[in-house]
Amino acid sequence: MSQIKVLIVDDEADIRNVIREYAENEQYKVTEASNGEEALEHLEQEHFDLMILDIMMPKLDGISLLEQLPTNVKVPTIILSARDDEVDKLTGFDKGIDDYVCKPFSPRELVARMKAVLQRTHPTLSCYQYQDLVVNFTEHTIKIDGQLISVTPKEFELLTYFIHNKKVAISRETLLNKLWGYDFYGDDRTIDTHIKMLRNNLGKYRDLIVTVRGVGYKFDDEKA
């Protein structure tokens, strides 16, 4: 899977730094621009898989940048704005943006929204590969060394959720709520049982699922 390239456009360096840190934790390649004019130059010279775009900026604001994009430049866009204004949102979506996030924002939530947009717009994200482990999210298959691995639908859901939230410690309660639903009456042992089964099926890649004491689990393909 090729490296995802993200353009961060914001006149506040602190905000760019925070987004860069979280994006690079996902192994995205990050380019920064402090205003719309700089961003336009980057976009005319290079392809990006996603743009995080502030509205209020000097020289060229975010909406004006979208209006001036050459017709051959297509980049999925999440707008950042300090204004929770319906007109701004409608204008942004009218210009073809994919999501709208108000400041102040949670960096983790922004990353989750970035992943959601990329999942919809970037076809290479239909697969995850680590060494000889290949997970195809579209086909709902797992292969190790080219061999199809049999897992239950819930195990596949668990692995998919872990991969899409790499290196994030996830509590058992969160996993129950996200994958089983709020009306599920089971307990933590349900999660532990499914994790044990999934690890067994992953064989030599079982250590990709890390136990976080006092919290739950996380997926980490850098420490395995």
trRosetta pair geometry for C-beta under 8 A, 3 or more apart (Angstrom, degrees):
i j d omega theta_ij theta_ji phi_ij phi_ji
1 124 5.1 138 -140 156 83 112
1 125 7.3 79 -149 -90 132 46
1 127 6.4 -166 -71 87 112 89
1 128 7.1 -32 -24 -121 149 39
1 129 6.0 162 -12 28 98 99
2 124 6.0 -9 30 154 87 175
3 27 6.6 -113 -132 147 93 91
3 28 7.1 137 177 -139 85 35
3 29 5.0 70 138 -20 124 112
4 26 7.6 -27 53 120 131 110
4 27 7.6 94 32 102 93 75
4 28 4.6 -48 84 -120 101 87
4 29 6.9 176 87 23 45 76
4 49 4.8 -93 -156 58 78 152
4 50 6.9 15 174 9 110 111
4 118 6.3 -6 -131 -135 143 144
4 122 6.9 -2 -112 -142 105 171
4 125 8.0 35 -77 -72 123 111
5 28 7.2 154 -99 -175 16 84
5 29 4.8 -27 -106 72 68 106
5 31 7.1 19 -177 -3 94 107
5 46 7.5 -114 155 150 152 114
5 47 6.9 100 65 104 143 68
5 48 4.9 -118 111 -129 101 61
5 49 5.2 120 52 5 67 92
5 50 7.7 167 91 31 49 70
6 23 5.3 -110 58 -163 155 145
6 28 4.8 28 -4 159 120 133
6 29 7.0 158 21 78 72 49
6 30 5.3 -23 71 -106 97 67
6 31 7.3 180 90 28 48 69
6 48 6.6 88 -125 -167 17 108
6 49 6.7 -49 -72 63 59 88
6 50 4.9 -19 -114 72 82 98
6 51 7.4 159 -164 -92 61 30
6 52 6.7 28 177 -8 108 101
6 114 7.4 2 -113 -154 137 134
7 30 8.0 142 -97 -159 24 56
7 31 5.1 -24 -108 72 70 100
7 32 7.8 156 -161 -95 58 19
7 33 6.6 12 -178 1 100 111
7 39 6.4 111 160 -141 129 93
7 42 5.9 151 -125 114 132 141
7 43 7.0 -28 -58 -71 176 86
7 48 4.5 -39 -17 -123 108 164
7 50 7.4 -172 28 96 69 50
7 51 4.6 -17 68 -112 103 81
7 52 7.2 -169 93 28 53 65
7 75 7.3 -6 30 -178 126 152
8 16 5.1 133 125 -136 130 84
8 19 5.1 152 -123 97 140 135
8 20 6.3 -103 6 -64 159 80
8 23 7.4 -149 -55 -5 123 156
8 30 6.2 6 -6 -164 115 104
8 31 7.2 175 23 85 72 46
8 32 5.1 -25 69 -110 99 69
8 33 7.2 173 88 28 51 67
8 51 7.9 175 -80 -158 25 56
8 52 4.8 -5 -118 60 67 112
9 32 7.8 152 -84 -164 39 51
9 33 4.6 -11 -110 69 80 105
9 34 7.9 -137 -154 -54 58 4
9 35 7.6 -1 -168 142 93 5
9 36 6.8 65 -178 -92 134 50
9 38 7.7 170 -126 80 94 95
9 39 4.2 9 -105 -82 131 139
9 51 6.4 10 0 -175 114 101
9 52 6.7 176 28 88 67 59
9 53 4.8 8 60 -116 118 64
9 54 6.0 -136 110 20 75 80
9 57 7.3 -59 154 -57 94 163
9 62 7.1 138 107 -104 125 91
9 65 7.3 -145 156 113 163 178
10 15 4.8 -83 131 91 154 123
10 16 5.2 -171 60 -61 108 88
10 19 7.6 116 9 12 140 142
10 34 7.3 -38 88 -132 40 45
10 52 7.4 -30 -34 117 109 98
10 53 7.9 172 -62 -155 73 25
10 54 4.1 102 -110 -26 75 131
10 57 7.2 -144 -144 -88 33 119
10 80 6.5 -13 -91 65 119 141
11 34 5.3 70 -120 178 54 75
11 35 5.8 42 -87 -79 97 74
11 54 6.6 -116 6 79 75 154
11 56 7.9 -81 22 111 124 67
11 57 4.6 157 -32 -132 115 86
11 58 6.0 98 -107 13 149 87
12 15 4.2 63 90 10 110 111
12 16 6.8 171 92 -11 58 84
12 54 7.6 131 16 -86 92 161
13 16 5.6 -56 -149 38 36 112
13 17 6.1 39 154 -24 69 105
13 34 7.4 -15 -73 -109 77 109
14 17 5.7 -53 -149 33 30 113
14 18 6.6 30 154 -19 64 103
15 18 5.9 -52 -149 33 33 110
15 19 6.4 26 156 -12 66 107
15 54 7.6 85 104 -72 150 129
15 80 7.5 150 171 146 141 161
15 103 7.7 -40 -114 -114 139 130
16 19 6.0 -61 -148 42 30 106
16 20 6.0 35 154 -24 67 109
16 32 5.1 68 -171 -134 136 124
16 34 7.6 -65 -41 -93 153 69
17 20 5.6 -53 -144 35 28 115
17 21 6.4 33 156 -24 63 103
18 21 5.9 -53 -153 30 29 112
18 22 6.7 17 156 -8 63 107
18 107 5.5 -121 159 -88 106 130
19 22 6.1 -62 -150 43 32 104
19 23 5.9 29 155 -19 69 113
19 30 7.8 154 117 -137 86 137
19 52 5.9 -150 -171 91 154 165
19 107 6.9 -158 -92 -129 51 98
19 110 6.8 -73 -116 120 93 150
20 23 5.8 -61 -141 41 26 109
20 24 5.9 22 163 -16 66 111
20 30 4.8 144 -131 138 83 166
20 32 6.8 -33 -74 -67 125 115
21 24 6.2 -60 -145 39 22 105
21 25 6.6 30 151 -26 59 105
21 107 7.8 -11 75 -163 99 152
22 25 5.5 -48 -153 26 34 118
22 26 7.2 26 150 -12 61 102
22 107 4.6 -178 -50 170 154 116
22 108 7.3 -143 -140 -78 139 45
22 110 7.1 92 96 78 153 108
22 111 5.1 -118 155 -64 121 123
23 26 5.8 -61 -163 37 38 107
23 28 4.3 -68 170 61 91 127
23 30 5.1 109 96 -76 133 121
23 111 7.2 -167 -81 -106 55 94
23 114 7.3 -101 -106 161 93 174
24 27 7.2 45 -171 -88 43 19
24 28 6.4 -100 -85 58 36 72
24 30 5.9 -71 -61 -7 91 125
25 167 6.4 -126 170 76 106 148
26 111 6.5 168 -43 -154 136 117
26 114 7.9 175 36 98 169 133
26 115 7.7 -142 -139 -75 151 101
26 166 6.8 124 -122 57 69 117
31 42 5.8 158 134 -152 141 145
31 46 7.4 102 -23 86 168 149
31 48 7.2 -108 39 -97 122 122
33 36 7.7 85 134 -99 128 14
33 38 3.8 175 -153 104 100 108
33 39 3.9 167 90 -68 162 71
33 41 7.9 159 -117 48 130 92
33 42 5.8 -125 -62 -2 128 136
34 38 5.9 56 40 24 65 153
34 57 7.8 163 148 -157 51 120
35 38 5.4 97 57 11 70 101
35 39 7.1 -133 102 -5 37 93
35 57 4.9 164 -131 157 67 120
35 58 5.4 -59 -113 73 130 73
35 59 4.4 61 161 45 144 123
35 60 6.0 106 155 42 94 78
36 39 5.4 -57 -146 38 36 114
36 40 6.2 40 156 -26 69 103
36 57 5.6 144 -26 85 88 131
36 59 6.0 -163 47 96 86 91
36 60 2.8 -114 79 97 125 99
36 61 6.1 -16 -34 37 142 8
36 62 6.6 -158 -86 -80 114 34
36 64 6.2 55 171 80 170 98
36 65 3.9 -140 -148 -68 112 115
36 68 8.0 92 161 44 120 130
37 40 5.7 -50 -149 30 31 113
37 41 6.8 34 152 -20 61 101
37 59 4.7 -69 -8 142 118 133
37 60 4.8 130 -45 6 71 126
38 41 5.8 -54 -157 31 34 113
38 42 6.7 32 149 -17 66 104
39 42 5.7 -55 -153 36 35 111
39 43 6.1 31 153 -18 69 110
39 51 7.4 85 -164 -150 124 128
39 53 7.4 84 -152 -114 165 97
39 60 7.8 -135 42 86 103 122
39 65 5.9 13 83 -146 128 145
40 43 5.7 -56 -144 39 31 111
40 44 6.3 30 157 -20 65 108
40 60 6.8 -12 -19 93 126 164
40 65 6.0 -143 -63 -140 97 92
40 68 6.3 -21 -114 104 135 120
40 69 7.5 -144 -123 -93 86 58
41 44 6.0 -59 -149 35 27 109
41 45 6.5 6 159 -5 62 116
42 45 6.2 -78 -152 45 27 100
42 46 5.8 -44 179 41 69 110
42 48 7.5 42 136 -40 109 128
43 46 7.2 -80 -113 60 19 68
43 48 6.8 -65 -108 10 75 118
43 51 7.6 -3 -88 -83 118 140
43 69 6.6 -65 134 -127 150 93
43 70 8.0 174 123 23 105 94
43 73 5.2 66 160 -159 107 147
43 75 6.5 -97 -132 -16 114 147
44 70 6.5 90 -107 -3 88 129
44 73 7.0 -67 -89 -69 50 140
47 75 8.0 177 -164 -88 58 100
48 51 5.8 80 109 -63 141 84
48 75 5.1 30 75 -130 97 128
49 75 7.6 115 139 -144 6 82
49 76 7.1 -10 158 36 52 109
49 118 6.4 42 148 -121 116 101
49 121 7.6 148 -176 104 78 110
49 122 5.5 27 -161 -91 118 131
50 75 7.0 144 -124 178 13 90
50 76 5.2 -35 -110 80 68 101
50 77 7.5 154 -165 -89 59 32
50 78 7.2 13 -177 0 104 99
50 114 6.1 87 165 -153 162 93
50 117 6.3 110 -120 102 119 125
50 118 6.0 -56 -57 -75 132 95
50 121 7.8 130 -82 72 86 135
51 75 4.9 60 -14 135 115 127
51 76 7.1 167 22 87 73 48
51 77 4.7 -19 69 -108 100 80
51 78 7.4 -175 92 30 53 62
52 77 7.9 161 -88 -157 20 62
52 78 5.3 -16 -113 68 66 99
52 80 6.3 38 173 -24 88 115
52 110 7.5 46 -125 -178 133 123
52 114 7.5 -36 -72 -92 110 114
53 62 4.6 125 153 -140 106 115
53 65 6.8 -149 -152 74 132 139
53 66 7.6 102 147 -55 167 100
53 77 5.4 -7 6 -163 127 110
53 78 7.0 157 24 80 76 45
53 79 5.3 -40 77 -109 92 60
53 80 6.7 179 86 19 36 79
53 97 7.7 -121 51 -115 126 120
54 57 5.4 107 94 -52 111 109
54 62 5.6 -154 98 -58 40 126
54 79 7.7 105 -119 -165 14 66
54 80 4.8 -37 -94 73 62 103
54 81 7.1 134 -156 -83 57 50
55 61 6.0 18 170 178 56 103
55 62 4.1 -88 -111 34 40 128
55 63 6.3 29 -143 -25 90 88
55 79 6.1 44 -56 -172 93 112
55 80 7.2 -146 -8 84 75 52
55 81 4.5 21 7 -100 125 101
55 83 7.3 -70 63 35 145 106
55 88 6.3 -16 -112 -158 167 124
55 92 7.7 -82 -88 -78 116 118
56 61 6.2 -21 -117 -132 30 109
56 62 7.5 -31 -15 0 27 104
56 81 7.2 98 -5 -137 91 76
56 82 6.6 -44 24 24 132 108
56 83 7.7 96 -30 -6 123 110
57 60 6.8 -7 92 79 109 49
57 61 5.3 153 45 -115 75 51
57 62 6.4 99 8 -40 112 75
60 64 5.2 -129 -168 93 78 121
60 65 5.4 101 140 -68 112 86
60 68 7.4 -60 -161 25 134 147
61 64 4.9 88 57 14 75 106
61 65 7.0 -132 100 -12 37 90
62 65 5.5 -52 -150 29 32 115
62 66 6.7 31 154 -18 64 101
62 79 6.1 114 152 -133 150 100
62 81 7.8 -117 38 -79 153 94
62 92 7.9 -1 122 -106 119 103
63 66 5.8 -52 -155 33 35 111
63 67 6.5 34 148 -18 65 106
63 88 8.0 -119 -60 -145 127 76
63 91 6.0 -9 -121 137 134 124
63 92 7.0 -102 -96 -85 92 68
63 95 6.5 -175 -145 -35 74 160
64 67 5.4 -55 -150 37 36 114
64 68 6.2 22 156 -12 68 111
65 68 6.0 -68 -146 43 29 102
65 69 6.9 53 153 -50 63 87
66 69 6.0 -27 -156 -10 34 115
66 77 7.1 -124 -99 42 113 176
66 92 7.7 135 -12 -136 167 61
66 95 4.3 62 133 163 143 139
66 96 7.1 176 -170 49 122 94
66 97 7.2 -62 -108 -58 150 92
67 95 6.8 -77 -63 -128 68 124
69 73 4.8 -122 -179 79 100 119
69 75 7.7 -139 -139 24 146 101
70 73 4.8 88 61 -1 84 106
76 98 4.9 9 -166 -20 90 146
76 117 5.1 154 159 163 135 116
76 118 7.3 174 76 -82 155 51
76 120 7.9 140 -120 79 147 98
76 121 4.4 158 -61 54 142 174
76 122 7.9 -93 5 -42 144 89
77 96 7.3 78 33 106 118 79
77 97 4.6 -80 89 -127 104 78
77 98 5.9 144 60 12 49 88
78 97 7.0 110 -109 -176 22 106
78 98 6.2 -54 -72 70 65 93
78 99 4.4 -12 -119 68 90 99
78 100 7.3 -170 -164 -75 65 23
78 101 6.1 25 168 -2 109 111
78 110 7.4 138 132 -156 153 86
78 113 6.1 109 -122 126 146 119
78 114 6.6 -87 -11 -87 151 70
78 117 6.3 -132 -56 -29 106 159
79 88 7.9 -163 135 154 148 101
79 92 4.8 -80 -9 -141 158 146
79 97 5.2 -17 -23 -148 107 159
79 99 7.3 -164 26 96 67 52
79 100 4.9 -8 61 -116 103 71
79 101 7.0 175 87 29 52 66
80 101 5.5 -25 -104 75 65 95
80 102 7.9 126 -159 -121 56 13
80 103 6.0 60 176 -48 95 101
80 105 7.0 -100 -133 -8 101 145
81 84 7.5 153 99 -70 106 39
81 85 7.4 -88 137 26 143 92
81 88 5.8 145 -163 147 171 149
81 100 7.0 -15 15 -169 115 93
81 101 7.6 147 24 81 68 48
81 102 6.0 -42 74 -115 77 59
81 103 6.5 -141 100 5 26 92
82 102 7.3 80 -138 -167 17 73
82 103 4.5 -39 -93 60 62 118
83 88 5.6 113 95 -10 114 158
83 102 7.5 -114 82 -131 23 97
84 102 4.7 7 -82 -112 90 148
85 88 4.1 80 76 6 104 108
85 89 6.8 -177 91 -10 55 83
86 89 5.6 -55 -149 37 35 112
86 90 6.1 31 156 -17 69 107
87 90 5.9 -56 -144 40 29 107
87 91 6.1 31 155 -20 64 108
88 91 5.8 -57 -147 38 27 112
88 92 6.2 30 155 -21 64 107
88 100 7.8 140 118 -152 93 137
89 92 5.7 -56 -150 35 29 112
89 93 6.4 20 157 -11 65 107
89 100 5.0 131 -124 128 88 177
90 93 6.0 -56 -144 41 31 105
90 94 6.1 36 153 -24 64 108
91 94 5.5 -57 -149 35 29 115
91 95 6.5 23 153 -15 63 107
92 95 5.8 -63 -154 38 31 106
92 97 4.3 -24 163 18 94 141
92 100 5.6 118 85 -89 153 118
93 96 7.6 92 -174 -46 34 9
93 97 5.8 -81 -87 53 42 89
93 100 7.3 -67 -51 -36 91 124
97 100 6.5 81 114 -65 139 83
98 117 4.6 95 126 -128 145 118
98 120 7.5 170 -154 70 131 134
98 121 7.1 -71 -99 -38 153 138
99 113 5.2 179 143 179 166 121
99 116 7.6 89 -62 81 146 115
99 117 5.9 -108 -8 -66 121 122
101 105 5.0 41 159 -110 115 147
101 109 7.5 153 -134 114 126 106
101 110 5.9 61 -147 -103 171 90
101 113 6.4 176 -67 52 124 168
102 105 6.6 153 83 -74 45 95
105 109 6.4 -124 176 70 90 114
105 110 5.5 76 138 -54 130 112
106 109 3.8 76 74 7 108 109
106 110 6.7 -175 89 -11 56 81
107 110 5.5 -53 -148 35 34 114
107 111 6.4 36 154 -20 66 102
108 111 5.7 -50 -149 34 33 112
108 112 6.5 36 150 -20 64 103
108 168 7.3 106 -141 -118 117 133
109 112 5.5 -52 -151 35 35 114
109 113 6.4 34 151 -17 66 104
110 113 5.6 -55 -150 38 33 110
110 114 6.3 39 149 -23 66 103
111 114 5.4 -49 -147 33 34 116
111 115 6.4 36 153 -20 65 102
112 115 5.8 -51 -151 34 31 112
112 116 6.5 33 150 -21 63 105
112 165 7.8 4 -98 -98 92 92
113 116 5.5 -50 -147 33 35 114
113 117 6.5 33 154 -17 66 103
114 117 6.0 -56 -150 37 30 107
114 118 6.2 26 154 -15 66 110
115 118 5.7 -58 -144 41 30 110
115 119 6.1 37 155 -27 65 105
115 164 5.7 118 169 -166 147 93
116 119 5.7 -50 -148 30 28 114
116 120 6.8 22 154 -14 60 106
117 120 5.9 -62 -156 38 32 107
117 121 6.0 -7 162 8 69 119
118 121 6.2 -76 -132 53 27 90
118 122 4.7 -17 -171 16 74 126
118 125 5.5 113 139 -46 95 161
119 122 7.2 -35 -79 46 13 86
119 125 5.4 -118 -108 115 51 138
119 164 7.8 3 -72 -122 133 123
122 125 4.7 71 92 -6 101 113
123 126 5.9 -21 -177 -11 57 113
124 127 6.9 -65 -179 42 55 90
125 137 7.7 -15 137 29 68 139
126 136 6.6 14 142 -158 86 71
126 137 5.4 -135 -164 53 53 94
126 138 4.4 0 -166 -23 118 115
127 134 6.3 -17 -167 -168 112 91
127 135 6.8 152 -158 81 59 52
127 136 5.2 -22 -103 -104 86 64
127 137 6.9 -151 -80 7 32 81
127 138 7.9 -49 -57 13 71 98
128 134 7.4 160 83 -154 52 44
128 135 4.4 -2 55 56 99 104
128 137 7.3 70 -9 -36 94 100
128 163 5.0 -79 -68 -167 173 145
129 133 6.8 157 -154 87 50 59
129 134 5.0 -6 -104 -105 87 75
129 135 7.6 -165 -73 24 44 66
130 133 4.8 -6 63 59 83 110
130 205 7.0 121 90 -135 119 132
130 208 7.0 118 85 -104 162 141
130 221 4.8 -116 -117 -146 144 137
130 224 7.9 57 162 52 142 146
131 205 7.7 -171 57 -90 120 115
132 144 5.9 72 120 -164 96 57
132 145 4.8 30 158 -72 140 55
132 146 7.4 -58 -169 -19 105 65
133 142 7.4 -19 -165 -168 84 90
133 143 7.5 159 -153 86 39 54
133 144 5.5 -7 -100 -102 68 80
133 202 7.4 16 -119 -153 134 93
133 205 4.9 54 -66 -73 144 165
133 208 7.7 -94 52 -34 172 155
134 142 7.3 158 85 -156 54 44
134 143 4.6 -6 58 58 101 99
134 144 7.9 -173 23 -73 69 37
135 141 7.6 179 -150 92 44 50
135 142 5.3 -8 -105 -106 74 78
135 159 6.4 -152 -123 135 146 124
135 160 7.3 -176 162 -87 136 69
135 163 6.4 -148 70 -55 154 163
136 139 4.1 11 116 41 128 104
136 140 7.2 -51 94 7 82 16
136 141 4.7 12 47 53 111 89
136 142 7.8 -155 22 -72 71 35
136 143 7.8 36 -9 0 103 101
137 140 7.3 22 -168 -75 30 50
137 160 6.0 104 -117 -124 99 116
140 153 7.8 -10 -171 -121 135 75
140 156 5.7 47 -162 174 88 158
141 148 6.2 -59 -164 -134 112 97
142 148 7.4 103 76 -160 54 55
142 149 4.3 -50 97 57 103 112
142 151 6.0 40 22 1 135 127
142 156 7.1 -151 -30 -109 113 91
142 159 7.1 18 -84 98 134 168
142 201 7.6 75 91 139 149 116
142 202 7.9 -77 169 -98 144 73
143 146 6.0 -5 172 -140 121 14
143 147 6.2 152 -156 69 78 31
143 148 5.6 -41 -98 -92 82 45
143 149 6.5 176 -102 -2 25 88
144 147 5.9 -30 69 59 67 88
144 149 5.6 54 3 -49 102 124
144 202 7.4 141 -69 -156 141 49
144 203 6.2 137 144 44 171 127
144 204 7.4 145 -170 40 136 97
144 205 6.8 -148 -113 2 124 124
149 201 5.6 115 172 170 118 99
149 202 7.5 56 -175 -93 163 41
149 203 8.0 -134 -115 -3 132 110
150 201 7.2 -119 77 -139 54 123
151 155 4.0 -119 177 90 111 130
151 156 5.3 137 99 -54 122 81
151 159 7.4 17 145 -6 169 135
151 197 7.9 128 -142 134 85 100
151 198 6.7 46 -139 -116 127 73
151 201 5.1 117 -88 147 96 167
152 155 4.6 99 53 3 77 102
152 156 7.2 -142 94 -4 42 84
152 194 7.9 -96 60 -135 127 97
152 197 7.4 14 12 128 115 142
153 156 5.7 -56 -151 36 33 111
153 157 6.4 37 150 -21 66 104
154 157 5.4 -47 -148 33 37 116
154 158 6.4 43 151 -22 65 101
154 179 6.9 102 -152 162 85 121
154 194 6.0 -82 124 -133 115 137
155 158 5.5 -50 -151 33 33 115
155 159 6.5 31 153 -16 66 104
155 194 6.1 -162 -88 -171 73 93
155 197 6.1 -100 -92 105 128 108
155 198 4.5 172 -151 -88 102 95
155 201 6.7 58 168 32 153 151
156 159 5.8 -53 -147 38 33 109
156 160 6.2 35 154 -20 65 107
157 160 5.7 -57 -147 38 29 112
157 161 6.2 28 156 -19 65 107
157 179 5.2 134 132 -141 127 115
158 161 5.9 -59 -149 36 27 109
158 162 6.4 27 154 -18 64 107
158 175 7.1 32 -123 -157 91 119
158 179 6.5 28 -79 -119 68 167
158 194 5.9 163 -49 139 156 122
158 195 7.1 -149 176 -86 151 64
158 198 5.8 -104 87 -69 136 157
159 162 5.7 -54 -149 36 32 113
159 163 6.3 30 155 -19 66 106
159 198 6.2 -178 -59 -158 98 131
159 202 7.9 155 -105 -73 128 120
159 219 7.9 103 -152 -97 55 140
160 163 5.9 -56 -147 36 29 109
160 164 6.3 19 159 -11 65 111
161 164 6.1 -62 -145 43 28 105
161 165 6.3 -6 162 11 64 114
161 170 7.7 118 137 -144 110 175
161 175 7.2 135 108 -124 152 82
161 178 6.4 121 -134 120 146 137
161 179 6.3 -90 -31 -68 156 118
162 165 6.3 -83 -147 55 24 87
162 166 7.4 66 154 -86 63 52
162 170 7.5 -127 -104 18 70 143
162 209 6.4 -44 -146 -105 162 93
162 217 7.3 -48 -108 122 117 112
162 218 7.3 139 -148 -173 94 34
162 219 3.5 112 164 -41 103 131
163 166 6.3 3 -162 -62 36 91
163 219 5.9 -84 -74 124 41 166
165 168 4.4 -73 165 46 95 126
165 170 6.2 75 110 -59 144 127
165 218 7.9 -107 116 -142 94 77
165 219 7.0 108 79 31 69 110
166 218 7.9 79 -170 174 35 91
166 219 5.3 -77 -116 91 60 99
166 220 6.9 116 -171 -98 81 43
166 221 6.8 -47 -142 11 125 97
167 218 6.1 40 -148 169 19 127
167 219 7.2 -67 -36 80 39 60
167 220 5.3 80 -92 -101 70 86
167 222 7.5 13 -80 18 119 116
168 218 6.0 -175 79 -130 33 108
169 212 4.4 -18 -134 13 114 178
169 215 4.6 6 165 134 125 153
169 216 6.4 131 173 54 79 86
169 217 7.5 167 -150 90 61 19
169 218 4.7 -62 -92 -57 49 121
170 174 5.2 -116 -172 79 85 132
170 175 5.9 94 138 -54 116 94
170 215 7.7 112 67 146 20 103
170 216 5.2 -83 97 93 52 136
170 217 6.0 -27 61 69 89 68
170 218 6.2 135 7 -89 80 65
171 174 4.6 101 58 3 82 100
171 175 7.1 -146 97 -3 47 85
171 215 5.7 -100 -89 179 73 67
171 216 4.3 167 -129 -30 27 135
172 175 5.6 -56 -151 38 35 112
172 176 6.3 38 151 -21 68 104
172 188 4.5 40 144 -130 158 92
172 191 4.5 -166 -143 39 96 161
172 192 7.5 -18 -115 -43 131 79
172 216 4.8 -174 -36 -114 62 110
172 217 7.8 78 -73 1 69 92
173 176 5.7 -53 -149 35 31 112
173 177 6.3 27 155 -16 65 108
173 188 7.9 -40 -58 -88 63 91
173 216 7.9 -118 18 -74 63 136
174 177 5.8 -58 -147 39 30 108
174 178 5.9 20 160 -13 68 113
174 216 7.2 -115 37 -8 103 172
175 178 6.0 -59 -136 43 26 104
175 179 5.7 -16 178 18 65 118
175 180 7.8 51 132 0 65 99
175 191 5.2 94 90 -118 137 127
175 216 6.8 169 -11 -173 119 143
175 217 7.6 31 -51 41 145 109
176 179 7.0 -74 -126 53 14 83
176 180 4.9 -38 -163 39 58 122
176 184 6.0 -143 180 76 94 132
176 186 6.9 -152 -135 74 119 98
176 188 7.8 -86 -47 -94 131 49
176 190 6.9 89 -104 74 103 125
176 191 6.3 -84 -59 -55 87 114
177 180 7.3 -26 -62 55 10 79
177 181 7.1 3 -158 -170 40 9
177 182 5.6 28 -137 -81 85 69
180 184 3.8 6 138 -43 113 166
180 186 6.7 -77 178 35 163 120
180 190 7.2 38 -69 126 157 147
181 184 5.1 120 67 -28 76 98
184 190 7.9 -121 155 74 129 172
186 189 7.6 -119 171 62 98 76
186 190 4.0 44 149 -39 141 146
187 190 6.3 137 63 -5 42 95
188 191 5.7 -50 -165 33 53 111
188 192 6.3 47 144 -17 77 106
189 192 5.4 -53 -143 41 40 113
189 193 6.0 46 156 -25 70 104
190 193 6.0 -57 -151 33 25 111
190 194 6.6 17 156 -11 61 109
191 194 6.0 -64 -151 41 30 105
191 195 6.1 29 155 -21 68 109
191 216 7.5 -45 146 -150 152 105
191 217 7.9 -162 161 0 118 125
192 195 5.7 -54 -144 37 30 113
192 196 6.3 34 155 -22 64 105
193 196 5.8 -54 -151 33 29 112
193 197 6.6 26 153 -15 63 106
194 197 5.7 -53 -148 38 34 111
194 198 6.1 35 154 -20 67 107
195 198 5.7 -55 -145 38 30 111
195 199 6.2 33 155 -21 65 106
195 209 6.3 -171 -160 150 98 146
195 217 6.2 -168 -120 -67 143 159
196 199 5.9 -54 -147 35 27 111
196 200 6.5 30 153 -20 62 106
197 200 5.7 -55 -152 34 31 113
197 201 6.5 26 153 -15 65 107
198 201 5.8 -59 -150 39 32 109
198 202 6.3 30 153 -20 67 108
198 209 6.8 77 105 -26 117 163
199 202 5.7 -58 -146 36 31 110
199 206 4.0 67 -170 -149 84 102
199 209 5.8 -114 -85 54 95 129
200 203 7.6 28 169 -67 36 50
200 206 7.1 44 -64 -102 22 127
202 205 4.4 -95 167 79 104 88
202 206 4.7 147 82 -79 107 56
202 208 6.8 -111 168 33 153 112
202 209 7.4 137 25 -1 160 112
203 206 6.4 -150 88 -36 12 96
205 208 5.1 2 170 -11 85 119
205 224 7.1 20 -150 -180 65 151
206 209 6.7 -60 179 36 52 97
207 210 7.2 37 178 -80 62 74
207 224 4.8 141 102 -139 99 88
208 219 5.9 13 151 -154 90 78
208 220 6.7 -170 -163 63 55 47
208 221 5.7 7 -135 -87 105 73
208 224 4.9 -14 -84 -82 61 147
209 217 5.8 -3 -178 -174 91 124
209 218 7.8 165 -154 83 51 31
209 219 6.0 -28 -99 -98 61 70
210 217 6.6 147 77 -160 48 68
210 218 5.2 -21 61 64 101 80
210 219 7.4 161 14 -101 85 17
210 220 5.2 2 -8 21 133 114
210 223 7.0 31 -74 76 144 126
211 217 6.0 -42 -106 -102 45 76
212 215 4.1 -29 110 59 114 117
212 216 5.8 11 56 60 103 45
212 217 6.2 175 11 -99 90 17
212 218 5.5 58 -36 -6 124 102
220 223 4.8 8 129 30 127 103
220 224 6.5 163 101 -38 75 86
221 224 5.8 -32 -136 9 42 123
